Amino acid sequence: MSTNVSISNSHSQSHEYLTGVVERLTYHSDESGYTVARFKVPKFSDLVTVVGNFANIQPGQTLKLKGLWREHPQYGRQFQVVYYQETKPATLTGIEKYLGSGLIKGVGPVTASRIVAHFGLTTLEVIESQIERLKEVPGIGQKRIKKIQKAWAEQKAIKEVMVFLQGHGVSTTYAVKIYKQYGDSSIATVTNNPYQLAEDIFGIGFLTADKIAQNIGISPWSKFRYQAGILHVLKEAASDGHCFLPQPELIKGALERLTTGEHEAEWEAIVPVIEELKQKQDLMVELAPGAMSLSLRSKSEIRSQKSEIEA
């Protein structure tokens, strides 16, 4: 199993690469994935401090990092990670530390030592494709095998999601948020309607979702894209203090937002989407003599109305 994850885009200086083993975690946020870790690199006599966002990181993992050296005013020299690739440990010590790190529930340091002593360098291949063979190891019964199998599958699922997301230009910062929000359905959500991210995940707006959509091949004519663009214009207006926006202004703003170098948005395509949003009651309508203005309804308002209807 391997994981490739793009984390951010920095072009001010050339990137460098480090390959080594995670020695210990100084700090890790389960929510954001932000991590400060100590990293053992063969060509360095001292441990390297690495900083970045990681979906799942444990001591013992072998990683290839791409990043930039930074000088922190308080903590000194650090390696700011912009991309990482997880690879299988290549040594018996590395495999043992990896398995016993807590990454795989049901395997602690003692059990990891027994497994590696029995299977050697083929340990990870056995767990991946012949997990029933673990019963050959003294002290490991069927119950523990099932527990290890479940934990291994969970880790594999996380890695598959991360590989998919990074392959379509999603930074690790956002990829971690996406996985926390949608779990195993992350790939399906992003594939079907990446613009849903702008509604559900703090920090991801229309522009970021639109870039992801382009990377996975969503048509610029997609109804989801037009809906998201229209809602984005209303959100911008609201942030500027406008409770309602006249429909002509909304259409004009949506035309500007949805038009790109490769796509010319059309008035005739926007109006039907606005009408559909009205029907779905995602928009509030205010009528004035000779004019119609629209505003975005909050999720709380929509939930409140649904609750009243269901009651």
N, C-alpha and C positions, 0 to 999 in steps of 0.2 A: 504494500500500500504506500502511496506517496501523495503528498499534498502540496500544491503550488498555490500561493496566495499573494496577490498584488495588494499592497497596503496604501500607498499614496503616490502622488506624482511630484517629484522634486527634480528640477532640471538645473539648479544653480551650480552644481559641481558633478563631476563624474562619479558614478557608483563604484563601489568595491564589493568583493565577495568574500565571505568567511564560511568555512565549513567546520563544524565541530559538534560538541555534545552539550546539552543543557545540564549544567552542574547543579544549580539550585534556583529557585524563584525568590526574588526579593519582594516582589509585589505582583499580584495578578487580580484583575477585576473580572468576576464571572459575568457581569452584566455587559461591559463594554469590550472585554478582551484585552484591555490595556495591560501591558506587562513590563516589568523590569526584571531581568534575569541575569545570572552570571553564566557565562558561556566559555567552555574550554576549547581552545583552538590549538591544534598541534604546534603551529609555528610561533605561538606566543608563550612566554614563560609564565605570565600572569593571566588570571581569568579576565575575560572581557565583559564589560557591562553592556547588555543589549536592551534596547527599548523599542516597543512597537505594539501593535495589536495582533493577538493570536487567538484563533478560535478555540484551540485546546492545546495546552502546553504542559509538559511534565518533565521533571528531571530524568535524564537518561535518553531523551529523544535526540536523534541525530538530525541536524538541520543544516541546510545550505542557505545562507542569508545573503541578501543583496541590500546594500544600504549606504549610508553616509556617516562619516565620523563627525561628531559634534563635541564641542567643549562646553559642558554644563558649568555655570558659574559656581555651583556649590559642590557638585558630585564629580566633577572632572570629565575625563574623556569617555564618551559613550558612542556606541554604534547604533544609529537610528535605522531601523529595519523598514524597508519599503517593499520587500518581497521575501517570501521564504518557501522553501521546498523541504518537506519532511522525507527522509529516506530511512530505509531499514538499517538498524545498527549492524556494523560489519564485524564486530568482535564478540566473543563470548561474554566479556565483561559488560559491553554495551547492551547486549540483549538482556542480560540478567538485570541490569539497572533499569532498563526500559520497562520490562515486565513487572518489576517490583516497585515501581514508582507510584503506584496507585491509579495509573491510567486504566488498568483492567481490573474491575471489581472481582474479588475472589482470588486474586494473586498478590500476595505480599512478598517481601524479600526472601523469606524462607522457602516458600513454595516456588518462587521464581528460580531460586538456586537449584532446587531439585529438578525442575523441568529442564533447565539449561544443561545440567549435569547429564541428564538422560538423552536429550535430543541434540545437544550441541548447536552448531550453526544452522541446523534445519528447524530449530524451534518454532520460528514464526510461520514457516511454511506448514508445519504440522497443525498449528492452531488455526491457520487459515483454511486448510482443505482436508485435514484428517484429525479433527479435534477429538474424536473418540479415542485416539491413541493416548491421550493424556492419562487414561486409566492405567497405563503401564507405569506411571510414576507413583511410587509409594505415597499413600496419604491423600490421593486425589480420587474421589468417588464420583458417581454419576451426578449427584446433586451439584457438586462444585463444577463439574464439566459444563452443566447447563448454565450455571451462573457466569462462567467465563465466556461461553459461547454468546450469551446475550450481550455481555459488556463489549465483546469484540465486535459484534454486529453494530452496536450503537456507535462505536468509534469509527467504524468503516462508513456508516451513514453520514456522520459529520464530515468526514474527509471527502466523500463524494459530493456533498453539497458545496463545500468550500472550493473544490476543484472546478465544479461547474460555474460557480459565481466568479471566481478569478479569471476563468477562461473567457468571460464576457465583460471584463473590465470593471468588476466590482471591487472596490478597495476592501481591505480586511476590516477596517472600522465599520463599514456598512454591512459587510458579509456577516460579521458576528451578530449585529443587530437583526439582520434578516433571519438568521438561524434561530435566534432567541424568540423571535416573533412567530415564526411559522413552523419551526422544527423540521420534521421529515417531509413536510409538504412545501418546503421552500422552493425547490426546483419547479414544481407544478405551478405555484403562484407566480413566480417570476416569468415562467414561460407563457402562461396564459394571459396574464395582465400585469406587467411590471409597474404600471401606473398605480396599482393598488399600494405599492410601497410608499408613495407620497401621502396617502391617506392614513396609513397605519404606523409608520415609523418616523419618530422624531429625528429631524436632521436630514431626511431625504425629501427633497422637493421635486417639483415637476422637471426641472432641468436635469437633475441627476437621474430620475426615472426615465426621462426621455433618452438620455445617453445610453442607459442600459438597454432600453427597448431597441434602439438602433443597432446595438452590438449583437442582439440575439435575433435580429431580422424582422422585427415587428413593422408592418407597413405604416408609413407616415399618414395614410388615410384611415388608420384604425379608429373605430368609434371610441375605444378606450382612450386613445391619445387625444382626440378632440374634446372628450368630456374632461379629461384632466387639464387640458390647456385652458378651457373655459373657467373651470373652478380655480385654477391658478390665478387668472386675471382678477377674479372676484376677491380672492384672498389678498392679492396685492392692493386692491382698492380699499379693502377693509383695514389693512395695516396702515394705509394713508389717511384713515379716518372717515372713509365714505361708507355709510351704512347700505346705500343702494347705488346701483350703477345703471344709467339709462341703457336700454337694450342696444341702441346703435353704438354706444361707446364700448359696450361689452363685446360686440361683434368686431369692432375695429381693433380692440386690444387682443382678441383671440386670433384674428388674422395675422397680426404682427408676431405674436408669440409662436404660432404654429407654422409660420413660414420659415423655411431654412434654405440653405444654398441649393439643396436638391429637391425641395418640395414647395410648391406654391399653394398655400391654403386658399380655399374658396368660400365665399359668402354662402353659396348654396349648400355647402356641406356643413357649415356651422349652425345655421338656423334650425334644421331638424334636430340636431343634438340638443340645442337649448330647449326646444319644445319637449323633447323626451325627458330632460332633467326637470322641467316643470311638472310633467305628468308624474314623475317619480317623487315629486315634492322635495327634491334636493335643493331647489331654488325657491326663494320666497318672492312673490310678485307684488309690486305696489303700483296701483293704477292712478294716474293723474290725467287731467284733461289733455288729450292728444298725445299722451306719452305713457310708456311702460318702463318701470325700473325693476331691476332684479338684485337679489342679494343671496349669499350662500347661507343655507341653513346649517346650524351647528348639529353635530352628532347627538348632543343631549336633547335638542328639540325633536329630532327625528325619533329617538328612542322613547321620549316622553309620549309622543303621539301614538307610537306603536303600542305602548303599554296601555294607553287609554282605550284604543280600539280592541285590544285583546281582552281587556277587563269587561 
